[in-house]
């Protein structure tokens, strides 16, 4: 006679499906490992700020020079 139990046999982590919510398999998959450290983030922010300042200066020169160019051509 075969007994049916409400508890299923424990399987290895490799035997679980990919979408399993087993904590033992999720412990190895941390997105914190791919986040940059503080120095890299500060360097990226510094470069972005410099690029923003350069863009602002070029736009201001272009907005001032365009009307002068149009006046000279007329």
C-alpha positions in Angstrom: 0.0 0.0 0.0 1.3 3.5 -0.9 1.0 6.2 1.7 0.3 9.7 0.4 1.8 12.4 2.5 1.0 16.1 2.5 4.7 16.9 2.8 6.7 16.4 -0.4 10.2 15.2 -0.4 12.9 17.9 -0.1 14.7 18.5 -3.4 18.1 20.0 -4.2 18.4 23.6 -5.2 19.3 22.5 -8.7 16.0 20.5 -8.9 13.7 23.5 -8.3 12.3 25.5 -11.2 13.8 28.8 -12.1 10.9 30.8 -10.6 11.0 29.1 -7.3 11.0 31.3 -4.2 13.4 29.1 -2.2 15.6 31.3 -0.1 18.6 29.0 -0.4 18.7 29.6 -4.2 18.0 33.3 -4.0 20.9 34.0 -1.6 23.4 33.6 -4.4 21.6 36.0 -6.8 22.1 39.5 -5.4 21.8 42.6 -7.5 24.0 44.4 -4.9 27.0 42.7 -6.4 26.6 44.7 -9.7 26.1 48.1 -8.2 29.0 50.4 -8.6 30.9 51.6 -5.5 30.7 55.2 -4.3 33.9 56.4 -6.1 32.6 55.2 -9.5 29.2 56.8 -8.9 30.8 60.1 -7.8 33.0 60.0 -11.0 30.0 59.4 -13.2 28.1 62.3 -11.5 31.1 64.6 -11.9 31.4 63.8 -15.6 27.6 64.3 -16.1 27.8 67.7 -14.4 30.7 68.9 -16.6 28.8 67.7 -19.7 25.7 69.6 -18.5 27.7 72.8 -18.0 29.4 72.5 -21.4 26.0 72.0 -23.0 24.5 75.0 -21.3 27.4 77.2 -22.4 27.1 76.0 -26.0 23.3 76.6 -26.0 23.8 80.1 -24.6 26.4 81.0 -27.3 24.1 79.6 -30.0 21.1 81.5 -28.8 23.1 84.7 -28.7 24.8 84.1 -32.1 21.8 83.0 -34.1 20.0 86.4 -34.1 23.3 88.2 -34.9 23.9 85.8 -37.8 20.3 86.4 -39.1 20.8 90.2 -38.9 24.1 90.1 -40.8 22.6 88.0 -43.6 19.6 90.4 -44.1 
